[in-house]
């Protein structure tokens, strides 16, 4: 029985777990949404929400405490600048875990961990990616049509000879 046992070990040593949580947190703050396994997402959610709560004080000490965990200055500046201004009013629940299903390779349950108030930023990125995919597909169709026309011309020339 696991009475009074908090957290997940994730089959890693303590130092590896710490490094993993720091990396997941900095990636989440940078990209606003990350895709990972369900267990890692649930564990990272706890870690990230504590960091955001510390950052909400927005003083020098809290900035230094957060800098102990996140070494990238631009990510910390984004956390204290953009993210805290958007999420600052919330009493908690800064992140959301969305289950995706199982990964093809090893059937591990996958999830998306995202910051709650950043759906519009993520949707704009997805729209740009969708437009690029559609443009590529359109170019592919045009290339295939041009190839068919050229093949038809070659067939007509050979049949007329």
Wavefront OBJ file of the C-alpha trace (Angstrom):
o trace
v 0.000 0.000 0.000
v 1.110 3.532 -0.816
v -0.203 5.344 2.227
v 1.241 8.847 2.625
v 3.464 8.488 -0.443
v 3.402 11.577 -2.665
v 4.576 11.931 -6.226
v 5.681 9.547 -8.901
v 9.149 8.087 -9.297
v 8.820 7.687 -13.089
v 11.516 4.960 -13.016
v 14.236 7.586 -12.510
v 16.711 8.577 -9.864
v 16.033 11.685 -7.813
v 18.493 13.824 -9.750
v 17.086 12.637 -13.086
v 13.530 13.384 -11.909
v 14.530 16.907 -10.848
v 16.201 17.560 -14.195
v 13.173 16.198 -16.034
v 10.745 18.439 -14.125
v 12.926 21.500 -14.724
v 13.107 20.738 -18.442
v 9.359 20.136 -18.729
v 8.615 23.364 -16.832
v 10.886 25.507 -18.988
v 9.450 23.940 -22.163
v 5.917 24.603 -20.957
v 6.673 28.233 -20.155
v 8.360 28.715 -23.524
v 5.818 26.950 -25.775
v 2.666 27.215 -23.594
v 1.776 23.610 -24.506
v 3.769 20.366 -24.438
v 2.976 16.784 -25.385
v 4.281 14.107 -23.016
v 3.187 10.951 -21.225
v 0.254 11.161 -18.850
v 2.292 10.370 -15.722
v 4.919 13.004 -16.563
v 2.202 15.559 -17.334
v 0.457 14.984 -14.013
v 3.704 15.256 -12.091
v 4.899 18.296 -14.041
v 1.561 20.006 -13.417
v 2.208 19.984 -9.660
v 5.754 21.295 -10.162
v 4.731 24.057 -12.591
v 1.808 25.270 -10.512
v 4.092 25.714 -7.490
v 6.509 27.751 -9.631
v 3.706 29.959 -10.941
v 2.392 30.516 -7.408
v 5.879 31.600 -6.313
v 6.182 33.856 -9.344
v 2.881 35.602 -8.578
v 4.581 37.478 -5.706
v 6.720 39.168 -8.380
v 9.533 40.331 -6.111
v 13.275 39.794 -6.204
v 13.284 36.839 -3.826
v 10.612 34.950 -5.751
v 12.480 35.639 -8.997
v 15.658 34.166 -7.499
v 13.790 31.134 -6.161
v 12.333 30.467 -9.612
v 15.759 31.013 -11.208
v 17.106 28.159 -9.078
v 14.796 25.816 -10.963
v 14.686 27.423 -14.410
v 18.117 28.464 -15.619
v 17.039 30.129 -18.875
v 16.710 33.877 -18.351
v 14.400 34.482 -21.313
v 11.960 31.858 -20.032
v 11.978 33.409 -16.545
v 11.396 36.863 -18.033
v 8.464 35.486 -20.009
v 7.085 33.833 -16.873
v 7.302 37.000 -14.788
v 6.206 39.272 -17.620
v 3.679 37.750 -19.967
v 2.453 34.651 -18.143
v 1.940 36.220 -14.705
v 0.037 39.189 -16.155
v -2.327 36.814 -17.945
v -2.734 34.236 -15.159
v -2.161 36.493 -12.127
v -5.811 36.821 -11.114
v -6.419 33.069 -10.875
v -6.365 31.506 -7.400
v -4.904 28.287 -8.842
v -5.416 25.796 -11.631
v -3.006 27.412 -14.063
v -2.508 24.286 -16.167
v -4.680 21.738 -17.920
v -3.948 18.084 -18.768
v -5.715 16.726 -21.857
v -5.553 12.978 -22.458
v -4.724 11.972 -26.023
v -4.756 8.180 -26.064
v -1.934 5.710 -26.403
v 1.371 6.170 -28.248
v 1.860 3.861 -31.216
v 5.311 2.538 -30.329
v 4.853 1.353 -26.757
v 1.185 2.081 -25.969
v 2.119 4.641 -23.308
v -0.805 6.929 -22.412
v -0.089 10.391 -23.861
v -1.339 13.806 -22.776
v -1.010 17.497 -23.525
v -0.021 19.800 -20.670
v -0.937 23.411 -21.383
v -1.311 26.754 -19.682
v -4.994 27.568 -19.301
v -5.330 31.082 -20.752
v -3.199 30.534 -23.856
v -5.653 28.842 -26.207
v -5.695 31.802 -28.630
v -1.880 31.790 -28.988
v -1.829 28.056 -29.624
v -4.766 28.212 -32.044
v -2.984 30.876 -34.115
v 0.097 28.661 -34.379
v -2.061 25.706 -35.396
v -3.851 27.828 -38.020
v -0.509 28.863 -39.535
v 0.624 25.241 -39.632
v -2.676 24.222 -41.233
v -2.301 26.924 -43.896
v 1.215 25.704 -44.683
v -0.013 22.101 -44.987
v -2.859 23.189 -47.287
v -0.467 25.228 -49.447
v 1.869 22.240 -49.760
v -1.039 19.951 -50.659
v -2.267 22.447 -53.273
v 1.221 22.698 -54.787
v 1.418 18.911 -54.899
v -1.934 18.689 -56.707
v -0.857 21.304 -59.242
v 2.406 19.466 -59.859
v 0.501 16.204 -60.402
v -1.892 17.905 -62.850
v 1.006 19.456 -64.772
v 2.649 16.046 -64.967
v -0.570 14.503 -66.361
v -0.841 17.241 -68.988
v 2.775 16.686 -70.048
v 2.207 12.916 -70.223
v -0.873 13.473 -72.385
v 1.133 15.715 -74.742
v 3.856 13.076 -75.041
v 1.253 10.396 -75.825
v -0.402 12.616 -78.488
v 2.952 13.343 -80.127
v 3.911 9.675 -80.187
v 0.527 8.615 -81.581
v 0.616 11.266 -84.328
v 3.981 9.973 -85.566
l 1 2 3 4 5 6 7 8 9 10 11 12 13 14 15 16 17 18 19 20 21 22 23 24 25 26 27 28 29 30 31 32 33 34 35 36 37 38 39 40 41 42 43 44 45 46 47 48 49 50 51 52 53 54 55 56 57 58 59 60 61 62 63 64 65 66 67 68 69 70 71 72 73 74 75 76 77 78 79 80 81 82 83 84 85 86 87 88 89 90 91 92 93 94 95 96 97 98 99 100 101 102 103 104 105 106 107 108 109 110 111 112 113 114 115 116 117 118 119 120 121 122 123 124 125 126 127 128 129 130 131 132 133 134 135 136 137 138 139 140 141 142 143 144 145 146 147 148 149 150 151 152 153 154 155 156 157 158 159 160 161
